[in-house]
Amino acid sequence: MLIQSLSIVVEHLNHSAMALCGLSNPSSSHHSHLLHNLAATPPHRKPKASFSSPTLSPPLAVSLGRRILSLSIVGFVASLELPLCLPMALASPAPEPELVSYTDSQEGFTLLVPSSWIKVDKAGATVLFEDPNKKANNVGVVVNPTRISSLSEFGTPEFVADKLIQAERRKESTKEAEVISFSERSGQAGTKVYEFEYKVDSTRGGLKRIFSAAFVASKKLYLLNITQSDGLENSLDVERRMMLEQVLHSFDAISST
């Protein structure tokens, strides 16, 4: 009876431990073989005694019996190498940096930029911020004089998106360019702002996703480019996309007064 009870207890503990770990019962394992051997031991067969044991008083016999049973259970559980459920520290991605406001009073524009990104000088860019962990990820603004007073004089968002893609495709380094989306919004002063998202695959830097915004104010053309080169095989993770879209939507003209 002791052997049968022990096999039931061990089997119960094994099922419980594996359930906590989210595991199923092994089909053919050392554990199952041991339990099978235990259960197969005839309960009525008495072991042959090679020595005579002293007679114990009932209380002492019960106490020793319980102790032996406890030690047997602990020993057998240890020998079965039950699955060990330890909390595993899952590697979580680093949190996205906070956004801070950047304003260029001389050129007349404002936007949000990641607080940890570094401002660098680059020919042709009015301002450029780079991700310190990956310089290919950056936020840049270019300001140039123009003869038109509004983007609508140039064309619709779809028309401008097509011009942007054509310009990208004309580059020798470009292998492929594709528009993902385009839209239009109004700035704080009623300025018409066009926004675009597209992908470019080139021999310089590989595959990149670009968020772009453009507007015209005070006879100047303002163009924002947000370049993202991480994980483009899949969709952007939610937090990174939210951060980049915040930067995109924050790009605006400031009052000249």
N, C-alpha and C positions, 0 to 999 in steps of 0.2 A: 504493500500500500504506500509506503514511503516513496519508493521509486516512481510509482504512478503519479502521486501527488506532486513530486518534484518536477516531473516532465511536464505536467499541466502548468505549474507556476512558471517554469522557464519559458515554455511556449507562449504563455500570456505576456510575459515581460518582453519577449522578442517581438511579438506582434505590436505591443504598445510602443516600443522604441522605434520600430520601423514606421509606424503610423505618424509619430511625431516628426520624423525626418521626411515624411512624404514618400516612403519607399514601399514597394510591393514585396511580398514574400519571395525569397529566392527559390527557383524551381529545383535546383539540385546543388546543394551546398554541404559543407562539412557540418553545419548546424543541424540540417534536416537529418543527416546520417546519424548523428549522435542521439537526437530525439527518438529516431526510429529504433535504435538499439536499446535505449532505455525503456521504451514502451513495449518492446518485444520480450523483455525479461519476465519470465513467469512469476506472477505474484505469490504463488503457493510454494515455490521451491525454496527450501531453507538452505542457507550456505552451510557448508561443512565446517564445524568448529575444530580448530587445531589446538585449542586450549580451553580451559574452563574459566568462565568469568564469575567473579564474586556476585552474590545477590545484593542488589541495591534496594534501599527503602523506596517506596512509591514516590514521595516528593522529590528525592534526589534523582531518581530515574527520569521523572518528567522534565526536571530542570535540565539534565544533561541531554535528554532527547531533543528538547527545543533548541539548545545551543548547537548540537550537532546538525540539526535541520537548518538553522540559520547559516552556519558556516558552510554547509553543503550548497545552499542556494547561492550564497555570495561567490563561492569558488566556481560553481558551474556557470553562473552568469558571466564571470570573468573569462572562463575558458571558451565560452561561445563567441566571444568578441562581438558583442552586440553593437549595432551601428551607433556611433557617437554623434549626438546632435549638438554641435557647437555653433553659435551664431557666427556667420561668415560676414566679414566687413566687405560690403559691396563697394567697388570703386565708383564713386559718384563724380560726374564731371565738375570741373571748377565752376563756381557761380559766375554769371556774366557781370562785368564791371558796371558800376553805376554811371549814369549819364550826367554830364555837366554842360552848361550853356557856354557856347563860344560865339562871340560877336566881333565882326570886323566893321568898325564904324567908318573907316576910310572907304571901303568898297561897298558898304551898305547891305550886309547880309548877316544872318544869324542861323545857328543850328545847334543841335545837341551832339556831343561826342563822348565816347567812352572815357571815363576819368583816368584810366591807366594807360591809354594809348599816348604815344609820344609824337609831338609836333616836330616835323623834319622839313628841311628845305629841299625842294626839287624843282628843276627847271620846267617852266611851263605851268606850274600849279600855283594858284594864289595862296593856298594853304593845304597841307597834307598831314594827316595823323596816321601813324602805323601801330599795329598791334605788336607789342614788344616780344610776344611769343612767336609771332609769325608775320614777318614784314609784308608778305603777299596780301594780307588782310589789311585794308586801309580805307580811309575816308578822305576824299580830296575835293576841292572846289576850284573851278576855273572861272574867271570873270573876264569878259572881252567886250569891247564896244560894239554896238550894232545900230543899224539904221531903223529898225522896226521898233514900235512902241509896245507891242504885245505878241505873245507866241501865236495867237490866233491869226495874226497877219501872215505868219509863216505856214500854218496848216493845223490840222487836227492832231490829237495825240497819236493816233494810228499813223498818220503821215510822218510825224517827227520820229516815231519809233522805227519806221521803215528806213528813214535817212540814217539813223544811228547804226542800224544793222548793216546797211550798205557801206558805211564808213569803216566799220569793223572788218567786213569781208574784203575790203580793198587792201588791207594790211597784208604784207607778205607772210607774216607769222601766223595769221589766222587760218585754222583748218576748218572751223565750223562756227556759225553764230546763229542763235535762235531767240526770238522774242517769246517771253513767257506771258507777260501781261503789260497793259498800259492803262492809265486812268488820268483824270483831271480833278483838281481841287482848287479852292480859293484860299489865298493867303490872308493874313490878318488885315491887310490894307486893301483887300479885294483883288490882289494880284493873281493872275491865272497861272497855276503851277501844273506842269505835266509831270507825271511819274511813270517810270518804266522798270521792268525787271526782265533781264535777258541773260543768256549763257553764252560764253565764248570759249572755244577750245583752240589753243594756240601752241606753237612750238616754244613760246616764251612763257613759262609758268604753268602750262597745262590748262586744265579745265577750271573756269572761274564763273561765278555767279555775280552779276552786277545789278545793283539797285541804283537807279539814276533819277534825278529830278532837275527840271529846268524851268526858268521863268525869265521874263524881261522886265526891267524896271530902270527908269532914268537913262534910257538908251544904252543899257548894258545887258548882255546875255549872261545869265548865271547858270552854271552847270555843276551839279553835285554827282559824284561817282562814289559808290560804296562797293568795294571789291571784296568778295568772300571766296576763299579757295579751299575751305575745309569740307570734307564729307559730301562732295557733290554727287557721289554715286547714289545717295539716298536723299530724301527730303531733309531740309534743315531741321534741327531740333527746335522745339517750340520756343524755348527761352532765347536762343540766338536769333531766330526770325523776329521775335517781338522786339528785341533790342535794335536790330537793323531797321525795322520798319519805323520805330520811334525816331531814329536819326533821319530817315527819309522824310517823314511827315513834318519834322521840325524845321526843315530848310525853308527860309522865308526872307523877304526883304525887310529892312528896317526903315523907319521913317527918316526922311532927310532933314527934319527939323530938330 
